[in-house]
Amino acid sequence: MSDYLKLNLSRESTEIETGLIAALIADTSLINDLKVNESYFENEKCRAILKAIKQLIAKEQKVDIISLNDILKGHIKVSELSELYSNGNLTKNSFNTLQNKVISNSNKRKCFEISREIDKRLSKGEDPSQIYSYISSSMESNDILSNPISNISDVLMCTLDGIERNYKNGGQVTGMATGYKKLDTYLNGIEKKKYIVIGARPAVGKTAFSLELAKRLSIKNSVLYFSLEMAKEELGQRVVSNSGSIKNYKVRTGKLNSSELTTIMDHMGKLTNLKLGINDTENLTVEELTRQATSYKNKYGLDVVIVDYLTLLDTEEKCRDERVKVNTISSKLRKLAKKLDVAVICLAQLNRAVESRHDKTPVIADLKETGNIEQDANIILLLNAREKEDGQGPEELDVIIGKNRAGISNKVVTFNYYKETQVIDEKYV
C-alpha cells in the first residue's frame, strides 16, 4: 500500500470511526449489536471512548457526556463529546453500515501490516516455511468478530432437518462408510469434523489398519495420507499386496508367478481411481501439514486426513518438553478437523508400560504422552493383536472403542489380520 493510499485510508477511518462512536453515545442500546472491539479502531480517542462506554455499562451506570467526561477527563474535551452526541442522532440509523466499514478498514490496515512484515522477513532471508507460518497465524488472528450465539429455535430447526434426513435414510450410517459393518454401526461411519485417534503397540497393525481405512474410504471420498515413517513406495506396495491378497514380500521383491502378476494388473484400474493422496515428508510440522491439507482441499476437495503417526509430527511452536509438544500438536489436529470440515484420523503409539503387564489389552491411559489427547479426541480406538492358540490362520485383531463422544463405546470389533498380505477383514460378519 502506497503512503498516499494509507493516508486516505487513515482519513476515511477517522470519519467512520467517530460516526460509529457518536451513534453509540446517542443510543447505548446499540452496544448489543457491536461486533468490533477497540483493536479495530485506528483513532486513539475513539478507542478510549469505546472503552469508557463499556466500563460504564459494566457498572450499570448511565452513559452520557458527564459520566464519559469523568472517565476521560484530560484526554478528550467536553466540547468534543458534545459534538459526538449531536452527530450520533444522525449516524445511529447507519450503525450497521458504519460498523462494516470499520471492519473493512481494519482488515485493510492489517493486510498492509502483514505485507510490510513479509517484505522485512524476505529481506532478512528468513526461511519461506517460517514466513508461511507467520501468514497463516496472522490470518487466523484476523478473523472478523461475529456473533457466535445461535438462537435455540435455529439450532432445533437444523437438528430436526438432520433427524428427518436420517429417518428417510432408514437409520443407515450417515458418516463415510468404511465397509466394516460392525465398526460403521458403532461409529456411524467416519464423520467429518471428528478427530479420531488410533492407538496400538509397535508392530500390532496400526499402519495396515489405517491403509485399509484409506483404501476403503477413498473409493467415494477424498483422502490425504501423511506417512512420516514409511516411504510412499512402501505404502504403494502394501496397497497392491492388500488388494490382490498377494504376500507383501513377493510384491516387494518381484518374485511373482504369472497368475499373481495378472491379479495385480487386474486390480490396478480400481487402485488408480482411488481418491487418495500420499505425502511421505519426514520431520513434518503440524503447521506445514495444515497448510498442505488446506491447499489439497482447495485444489481437489478433501474429506479425510490420516496421519501416521502423532509423535513423529513436530511443531513450529517452542515447547518446554515432549508432553507439551504432543498436546500442542493434538490440539492443532483437532482444530484442523473443524476448520477444514474433514475427519482427522491420527495413529498414536502406546507407552511401554503395557508391555510389562500380564494383561496387555490396551486402555486409553496407555497412549504415549496422553496429556490432552484423551480430551481432544472425539473417538479413540485401541488395537490389540492376538495370535491363535493353534498358530494356524490369521491373527485376531481387536479394535476396542475406548471412547466415542457421540455414540457407542466400550465395544470390541474383532478382525482377521493376514500379516503377509496386509489384509484386514471383519470377523463374525
N, C-alpha and C positions, 0 to 999 in steps of 0.2 A: 504494500500500500504506500503510495507517494505521500509526502508531507502535506501536499495540497488536499488530497482526499481525506487524510487523517484530520486535518484542521476543520474541514467541512463536516465530517462525522461528529467531531467534538462539539461544534456549534449546534448541530441538529440535536445531539444527545442532551445538551443542557436545556434546550427549549422543551423537548418532550418530557424529560425527567421532572422539570419544575411543574409542567402541566399535570403529570400524574400525582405528584406530591400535593399540589393545590387541590386536586379532586379529593384526596384522602382527608385533607384538613377540613374541607367543606362538608364531607359526608363520610364519617369514620366507619359506617357500616360496610363500606367498600373493602375494608381490610379483609373481610371474609372471602373475597374473590381474588385476593392478591396472590400471584404465582411467583413473584420475584422477591429476593431479599436484598440487603444493602450492597452485596457484591456486584449486582447488576447495574449499579449506578456509577457513572463516572464523576458526576458533580458531588464534591465533598459535603456541601451544605444539604443537598438532597439526602445523602446517606445519613447525616446527623439527624435531620428532621424525621426520617422514617424510623430510625432507632428510638427517638424520643416518643413518637406516636405509639410504638409497640410497648414501650415502658409504661406509659400512662394507661393503656388498655389492660395490660397485665395487672396493674394495681387497681383496676376498675375505677379509674379517675376520669373526669371529663377531659376531652381533648379540645382545647380552644387556644386562642392566642396567648392568654395569660399563663395557662399551665405549660404550654410549649416554651414560652419565654423564660419561665422559672428554670427549666432544664437547660435551655440553650443560651442563657444569658452570657454575653461576652463573645459569642460565636456568630449569632445571627441577630440582626436588628429587628425591633418590633415592627418597624415600617415594612420590612421585607415579609414578615409573617402576615401582616395585614393585607399586603398586596396579593400574596398567595391565596389567602382566604377568599378575597374578592374574585380572583380569577377562577377559583375552584368551582364556583357556581356555574361557570361557563364550560369548564372542562370535564365535570363529573359525568356528563352524559356520553363522553367519548372515552371513558375509563378503559374499556377493553382494548380499544384501538391503540390508545397510548401505551398500555402495558405491553402489547405485542410488539410495538416499535422499540420499546425499551429492551425487550428480549433480543430482538433482531440486532440492534446496535451493539449490545453487549457481546453477542456472538461474533459480530464483525471485528470488534476490538480483540477478542480472544484469538480469532484466526490470525490477525495481524501479529499478535504476540507469539503465537506458535510458529508462524513463518519466520519471524526475526530470530527466534531461538534455533530453528533448524539451520538457518544460514550461519549462525555463530558456531554451532556444533560441527557443521560441514567444514568450515574454515579451519577448525582445530583438528580435523582429520579423525573425528570420532567414528567408531565402527557403525556401519549402517543399521545393524540389528538393534543397537542401543538407541539410535535415532527413531527407528520404527516403534520401539517400546515407548519412547517419550511421546510420540504422536498418538499412539493407542491410549495411553493413560491420560493424556491431555483431553482427548475427545471423550473419554468416558466421564471425566470430571466436568465436561462441558454440556452435560445433559440439561435440557430445559426443565425447570421445575414444573411439574404438572400435578394435578390433583390425584393422589394415589387411592383415594377413597371412592368406592363404588356403592351406590345405593343398594340396599338389600333386595329391592324389587328387581333391579337389573341383574343381580347375582342369581336370584332364583329363576328368572326367565332363561338365563343361559344354562342353568342346571337342568331345568325342565326340558330344554331343547336336547340336551345330552341324553336325558333319560328316555325321551321319545325316540331318539335316533337309535339308542341301544335296544329298546323294546322292539322296534321294527326290524332290527338286525337279528332278532331271535335270541338275544343274550349271548351272542357269539363274542369271541375275542375282539376287542376294539383297538388294541395296540398292534404293533407289527408282529405278525406270526412267525415263529421260528420253525414251525412244523413239528416240534416236540409237543405232543398233545397235552400231556400232564403238566409240563412246565408252563406252557401257554395258558392253561386253565388257571393255575395258581397265580401267575404273574399278570394275567390279562394281556399276554404278549409283551413285547418290548415297547414301552410308551415313551413318547417324546417328552422332553423337559425332565426326564428322570436320570439320576446319577446312580449307576449300578456298579458295585464293587464285587469282584470275584476273587476270593482268597483261597490259597492252597499252598501246601509244602512244595519244595522243589521236586520236579520230575513226576508230579502227580497227573498232570494233563491240562494245565491252565491254557497253554498256547493252543493245544489241539482242540480244546473245547471252544476257545474264542474264535479259532479259524472256522470251526463248524458253524458257529453263530454267524460269522461274517459271510460265509458262503451261502447259507440259507437265507439270511436277511437281504442280501444284495441281489437276489433274484427279482425282487419287486421294489426294493428301497436302495437309496444311495448310501453307501458305507465307506468310511475312510478309516483305514487301519494304520496305526502308528506302531511300528515294531522297533523298539530301542535295543533289542538283544539280538534278534536274528536278521540276517540279510534277506532282501526281498527274493533272491533266487532260491534260498532255502524254503521260504514260505511258499513260493510257487511250486516247488517240488512236493511239499506236503499237501497242497490243494489237489494237485494232479493225482498223487498217491491215494488220497482220500476218495476222490471222485470215481476212480476206476477200481478201488479196492485192491490195489497192487502194492506189494511190500515197498516201503519207502526206500530201502537200500537199493532196490532194483532201479527205481526211478532216478535215484541219485547217481548210480554208477553206470546206468545204461545197459545193465545185464538183463535185458528183456527178451522174451520169446516173441514170435510173430503175433501170437494171439493177444498178448499184453500190449504190444505196440498198437495194434488195431483198436483195442479198447481205449487207449489214451487218445488216439486220433478221433474216435467217435465222440469222446467227451469234450474235446477241445472247443467245438462250436458253442456248447452251452456255457463253458467256463469263460470264454472270451466275451460273452454277452452279459456277464455279471457286472452290476454297477458297483464295482469295488476298486477303490484307490488304495495304494500302499506307499507308505513313507517309512524308510528304514534309517533315517538320520540318527546317528549316535549323539549322545550328550545334548539332547534336545531340551530346551526350556519350555515350561508350560505356557509362557508368553508367546514364544515362537509357534508352538503347537496351535494356540488360539488364533494367531494371525493366519496360519496356513489353512486351518479349518474354515475360517471366515472367508478367505479367498476361494477355497474349493466350493463352498456353498454358493457364493456369488456366481461362479462360473458354471457349475454342474448341478447344483442342488445338493442337499445333504440331509440325511435323516438319522444316521448313527455314526458316532465316533468310538473307535475301540483303541485302547492304549495298553500296550504290553511292555513294561509294567510300571506301576506307580513310583517305586523308589529309584528307578533309573532316570526318571524325569528330574530336571533341575529347575531353578527359578532365577530370574534376574534380580530378585529382591535379596537383600542381605539378611540372613537368618543366623541367630546366635548358636543354634545347634540343629541336629538332624531332625529332631521331633518337630520343632517349629517349622522347618523347611517342608516336611511332609504334610503338616497341617495346612500350610500356605498353598501348596500345590493342590491338595484335595479340595480346598475351598474354591480355588480358581476353576477346577474342573466342574464342580457343582454349578458355579455361575455360568460356565460355558454352555451347559445343557439348557439353561433357561434363556440365555442371551440368544443363542442360535436356533432355539426350538428344535433340539436334537436329543436323542438318547446318548449318554456317555457311559460306555462300559469300560471299566478300568480293572486290570488284573493287579493283584497285590500278593506279596509274599507273607507267609505266616512266620512268626518268630520261632526260634529254635526250642523254646520250652516244650512245645508239643511233642518233639522227638523223644524227650525224656519221660513222657507219661506212658503208663501202661496202656491206657485207652487213648489212641491217637486221633480219635474223632475230633475234628476242629470245632472251636467255638469262636464267637466274634472277638473275644478278648485276645485271641491268638494272632490277630492281624498285627503285622510288624509296624512299630511306631503308631499304634492305633489312634492315639490322640483324638482328633476331631473326625476321623474317618467314619466312625460309627454314627456320629451326629449328622455329618454331611450326606451320607448315602441314603437314598430312598429305599434301595434294595441291597442286601448283602447275601451273596451266595457263597457257600463254602464247599470245596471239593474234597472228597475223601476216596482214595482208590483202595480196593480190596482184592487181593488175588484169591482165586478159588482154591478151596482146600485141596482138591484133587489135582490142581495145577493145570487142568485142561480148559481150553476155551479162553475167551476174553476175560480181562479183569472186569470187576464191577466198579463203576464209578458212581458214588453217591453225590448228588447235588443237594446240599442242605440249604433250605431257605431260612437263613438265620434272622433276617429282618425283611419285612415288606410293609412299608409305612401305610400303603393304601390297599392292602389285601391280605391274603392268607400267608401265614408264616409258620415256622416250626414244622414244616413238612419236608419229606425226603423223596426225591425222584431218582430212581436208580437207572443207570445206563450201562450198556455193554461198551467196553472200551477196547478196541482192537489196536494195540500199540503199533504193531508192524505196519498197518495201513493207515493209521490215524483216524479210523472210522469210529464215530461215537453214535450209537443209536439207542433209543429209549427201550428199556426192558419192560416186560409185562404190559405191552400195548397191543 
